[in-house]
Amino acid sequence: MTTDRPMQLGMIGLGRMGANLVRRLMRDGHRCAVYDIHPPAVAELVGEGATGSSSLEEFVHQLETPRAIWIMVPAAVVQPTLDQLRGLLQADDIVIDGGNSYYRDDITRAEALKTSGIHYVDCGTSGGVWGLDRGYCLMIGGETEPVERLGPIFKTIAPGAGSAEPTPGRTRTDGTAQDGYLHCGPSGAGHFVKMVHNGIEYGMMAAIAEGLNIIAHANEGSQDRPVDAETTPLRDPWAYRFEIDVAEVAEVWRRGSVVGSWLVDLTADALARSPQLADFAGRVSDSGEGRWTVAAAVDTGVPAGVITTALFERFQSRGEGDFGDKLLSAMRAEFGGHAEKPAEKP
């Protein structure tokens, strides 16, 4: 693909996604200026054709006006970056936040920058490290004019209409959703949609993991189990004597299954590389979007039990429930039951 409307974009933040966004843009004929607090990251992209800079001041001066600057940094660093940029920009420049900022912050930031005539666009970006070749799904919020001005940038970054079969019942012929990017509404709308997208992702990941875990335990009837008053006996052990290759199940689900998905693809790859998952600690982080999705559900009175449970499972994976588990053990012991003793340290 080669764009018929090449533009210049400045990228701040050259992590895996930021750097690959630059590469995808340059492959399509756009010109990119880059800045990162880590000079080697800048040097690497300069070697691939980008224009590098060693300071924000130099970076801004390398951009033609009106400027288009994409920020791809952690949510906690967005505001300090904007604070530094604001005095260097001028009216009609555009700043795009492509990270996972809280949508309420977008509303506040857009209003603050508007007083200087600077446009602020929030762009939820999904695609991970694979987006370089697959493209990135973009969920965009902001004023109509600057969003339309950035159209060639968004079109290059997005997967394109050919990345999925046409929806059979879809009759709409205008818009850009079929190309993989969508102007969702005013400031904050893009990150609101991306927030909920990630909340859904939590639930989907949890369901896949729980289902495969049940399959992994399908041989419980062949295992030795304690026989005592504290352990619920397994009813009909003969019904749970399957030795099923979980990695192969994930592989077959990739082909023709209604649960087949990119998440199942990633699961199959992980199991192929580490069948017993010895390479993984079982600790699952959450960067905020799941929490914000649950908060929005509570605020609006919308039931979201699956996403909420998936979020809490991530807390549990990090040991945040250990104290509560110990209290349950203590209460059980007080009832006259058996309390598990902590494992001895080696």
C-alpha positions in Angstrom: 0.0 0.0 0.0 1.2 3.5 -0.7 -0.8 6.6 0.5 -1.9 9.2 -2.1 -1.9 11.8 0.7 1.5 11.6 2.5 1.7 13.6 5.7 4.3 14.3 8.4 3.7 13.0 11.9 5.8 13.4 15.0 5.9 10.5 17.5 6.7 10.8 21.1 7.3 7.4 22.8 9.1 4.7 20.9 8.1 1.6 22.8 7.0 -1.5 20.9 3.8 0.0 19.7 5.0 3.6 19.2 8.0 2.4 17.1 5.9 0.0 15.0 3.3 2.8 14.3 6.2 4.8 12.9 7.4 1.9 10.8 4.0 1.3 9.4 3.6 5.0 8.5 7.0 5.2 6.8 6.3 2.0 4.9 3.3 3.8 3.4 5.1 6.9 2.4 4.5 9.2 5.4 7.4 11.2 6.9 8.0 10.8 10.7 10.0 12.7 13.3 10.6 10.8 16.5 11.5 11.5 20.1 12.1 9.3 23.1 13.9 9.7 26.4 16.0 6.7 25.5 18.4 7.8 22.7 19.0 4.2 21.3 15.3 3.9 20.5 15.5 7.2 18.5 18.7 6.0 16.8 17.2 2.8 15.7 14.3 4.5 13.8 16.6 7.1 12.4 18.5 4.2 10.8 15.2 3.2 9.2 14.4 6.6 7.8 12.9 8.7 10.5 14.1 12.1 11.6 15.4 12.0 15.1 15.8 14.5 17.9 17.4 14.7 21.3 15.0 17.1 23.0 11.3 18.0 22.8 12.3 21.5 21.6 14.3 20.1 18.7 11.5 17.6 17.9 8.8 20.3 17.7 11.0 22.5 15.5 11.4 19.7 13.0 7.7 19.5 12.3 5.9 21.5 9.7 3.0 23.6 10.8 0.2 22.9 11.5 1.9 20.1 13.4 0.5 16.6 14.1 2.1 15.0 17.2 1.2 11.5 18.4 2.0 10.7 22.1 2.5 7.0 22.8 3.5 6.9 26.4 2.1 5.3 29.6 -1.1 7.0 31.0 0.8 8.4 34.0 3.3 10.2 31.7 0.8 11.8 29.3 0.0 14.9 31.4 3.7 15.8 32.1 4.4 15.4 28.4 1.5 17.7 27.5 2.7 20.2 30.1 6.1 20.3 28.4 4.6 20.4 24.9 2.0 23.1 25.4 4.5 26.0 25.5 6.2 24.8 22.3 3.1 24.4 20.1 0.9 27.0 18.4 -2.8 27.3 17.4 -4.1 24.7 15.0 -1.5 22.1 16.0 -2.9 18.7 16.8 -1.9 16.4 19.7 -3.0 12.8 19.5 -2.9 10.6 22.7 -2.8 7.0 21.4 -2.3 5.3 24.7 -4.7 4.1 27.3 -5.6 7.3 29.1 -8.8 7.6 31.2 -11.4 9.2 29.0 -12.4 11.7 31.7 -8.8 13.1 31.5 -9.2 13.5 27.8 -12.3 15.8 28.3 -10.3 17.9 30.7 -7.2 18.0 28.6 -9.0 18.9 25.4 -10.7 21.9 27.1 -7.4 23.1 28.6 -5.6 22.9 25.2 -8.5 24.6 23.4 -7.7 27.8 25.2 -4.4 27.9 23.2 -6.1 26.9 20.0 -4.5 23.4 20.1 -6.6 20.4 19.0 -6.6 17.3 21.2 -7.5 13.9 19.8 -7.8 10.8 21.9 -7.2 7.6 19.9 -7.7 4.2 21.5 -5.2 1.9 19.7 -5.6 -1.9 19.6 -3.3 -4.3 17.9 -0.3 -4.8 20.2 3.1 -5.6 18.9 1.5 -7.5 15.9 0.0 -4.3 14.5 3.0 -3.5 12.4 1.8 -6.1 9.8 -1.8 -6.6 10.8 -2.7 -3.0 11.3 -4.2 -1.3 14.4 -7.9 -0.9 15.2 -8.4 2.8 16.0 -11.2 4.3 18.2 -11.0 8.1 17.9 -12.5 11.0 19.9 -12.2 14.7 19.2 -13.4 17.6 17.0 -14.5 16.7 13.5 -12.1 18.9 11.5 -8.8 17.7 13.0 -9.9 14.1 13.0 -10.7 14.4 9.2 -7.4 16.2 8.7 -5.6 13.2 10.1 -7.5 10.8 7.9 -4.5 9.7 5.8 -2.6 8.9 9.0 -5.4 6.8 10.4 -6.1 5.0 7.1 -2.5 3.9 6.9 -2.3 2.7 10.5 -5.6 0.8 10.4 -5.9 -2.7 8.9 -8.0 -1.8 5.9 -11.3 -3.1 4.5 -9.7 -6.3 3.2 -8.7 -7.5 6.7 -12.2 -9.0 7.4 -15.0 -10.3 5.3 -17.8 -7.8 4.7 -20.6 -8.0 7.2 -23.5 -9.7 5.4 -26.3 -7.6 6.8 -24.4 -4.3 6.6 -25.9 -1.8 4.1 -24.1 1.3 5.2 -21.6 2.4 2.5 -20.2 5.6 4.1 -18.0 5.9 7.1 -14.6 4.3 7.9 -15.4 1.5 10.4 -15.0 -1.1 7.6 -11.4 0.2 7.2 -10.6 -0.3 10.8 -10.9 3.2 12.3 -13.8 5.1 13.6 -14.5 8.7 14.8 -16.6 7.7 17.9 -17.6 11.2 19.0 -16.2 14.2 20.9 -13.2 14.3 23.2 -13.1 11.3 25.4 -15.3 9.1 23.2 -12.4 7.3 21.6 -10.8 6.2 24.9 -14.3 5.4 26.3 -14.8 2.9 23.5 -11.3 1.5 23.9 -11.8 1.3 27.7 -14.8 -0.9 27.2 -13.0 -2.9 24.5 -10.3 -3.8 27.0 -12.9 -4.6 29.7 -14.4 -7.1 27.2 -10.9 -8.4 26.5 -10.6 -9.2 30.3 -13.8 -11.3 30.2 -12.9 -13.1 27.0 -9.4 -14.0 28.3 -10.8 -15.2 31.6 -13.4 -17.4 29.8 -10.8 -19.0 27.6 -8.4 -19.6 30.5 -11.2 -21.0 32.8 -12.5 -23.3 30.0 -9.0 -24.8 29.2 -8.4 -25.2 32.9 -11.5 -27.4 33.2 -10.2 -29.5 30.3 -6.8 -29.7 32.1 -8.6 -31.2 35.1 -10.6 -33.7 33.1 -8.5 -36.5 34.6 -9.4 -35.8 38.2 -11.0 -39.3 38.5 -7.6 -40.9 37.9 -5.9 -38.8 40.6 -5.5 -39.7 44.3 -7.7 -37.5 46.3 -7.8 -37.1 50.1 -10.5 -39.0 51.8 -11.5 -37.0 54.9 -14.2 -34.8 56.3 -12.5 -31.7 54.8 -12.5 -32.7 51.2 -15.6 -32.9 49.0 -15.5 -36.3 47.3 -15.6 -36.5 43.5 -18.9 -37.8 42.3 -18.5 -40.5 39.7 -14.7 -40.6 39.3 -15.2 -42.8 36.2 -16.6 -39.7 34.3 -13.4 -37.8 34.7 -10.6 -40.0 33.4 -9.7 -38.1 30.2 -6.1 -37.3 29.4 -6.7 -34.5 27.0 -3.8 -32.5 25.4 -4.8 -28.9 26.2 -2.3 -27.5 23.7 -3.9 -29.5 20.9 -7.4 -28.4 22.0 -6.3 -24.8 21.6 -4.8 -25.6 18.2 -8.0 -27.2 16.9 -10.2 -24.4 18.2 -8.3 -22.0 15.9 -9.9 -23.7 12.9 -13.6 -23.3 12.3 -14.6 -23.0 15.9 -17.1 -20.3 17.0 -14.6 -19.4 19.8 -11.7 -19.1 17.4 -10.1 -15.7 17.8 -6.8 -13.9 18.0 -6.8 -14.6 21.7 -7.1 -18.3 21.1 -4.3 -17.9 18.5 -2.1 -16.4 21.3 -3.1 -19.1 23.7 -2.2 -21.9 21.3 1.2 -20.3 20.7 1.9 -20.0 24.4 1.0 -23.6 25.0 3.0 -24.8 22.0 6.1 -23.1 23.5 5.4 -24.0 27.1 2.9 -26.9 27.4 2.9 -26.8 31.2 3.1 -23.0 31.2 6.3 -23.2 33.3 7.5 -20.0 31.6 4.6 -18.0 33.1 4.2 -16.9 36.7 0.4 -16.7 36.7 0.4 -13.1 37.7 -1.9 -10.9 35.5 -1.6 -7.1 35.6 -4.3 -4.6 34.9 -3.4 -1.2 33.6 -6.7 0.6 34.4 -9.2 0.1 31.6 -11.0 -2.8 33.3 -11.4 -0.9 36.5 -12.7 2.2 34.6 -15.1 0.0 32.6 -16.5 -1.5 35.9 -16.8 2.1 37.3 -18.7 3.3 34.3 -21.0 0.3 34.6 -21.7 1.1 38.2 -22.2 4.8 37.4 -24.7 4.1 34.7 -26.4 1.1 36.3 -25.4 -1.3 33.6 -24.9 -5.0 34.7 -21.4 -6.1 33.8 -20.9 -9.3 35.9 -18.4 -11.0 33.6 -16.1 -8.1 33.2 -16.2 -7.4 37.0 -15.4 -11.0 37.9 -12.6 -11.1 35.3 -11.1 -7.9 36.9 -11.3 -9.4 40.4 -9.6 -12.6 39.1 -6.6 -10.4 38.0 -6.4 -9.0 41.5 -6.5 -12.6 42.9 -3.7 -13.6 40.6 -1.4 -11.1 42.2 -2.0 -12.3 45.7 -4.3 -9.4 46.6 -6.8 -12.0 48.1 -4.2 -13.9 50.2 -5.1 -12.1 53.4 -8.8 -12.8 52.9 -8.0 -16.5 52.2 -6.0 -16.8 55.4 -9.0 -15.3 57.3 -11.3 -17.9 55.7 -8.8 -20.6 56.8 -8.7 -19.1 60.3 -12.5 -19.0 60.6 -12.7 -22.6 59.3 -10.3 -23.6 62.0 -12.3 -21.9 64.6 -15.3 -24.0 63.5 -13.3 -27.0 64.4 -12.1 -27.8 60.9 -8.7 -28.3 59.6 -6.5 -25.2 58.9 -3.9 -25.5 56.2 -0.4 -24.6 57.6 1.7 -22.3 55.5 4.4 -24.0 53.5 7.8 -24.1 55.2 10.4 -21.8 53.6 13.4 -23.7 52.2 
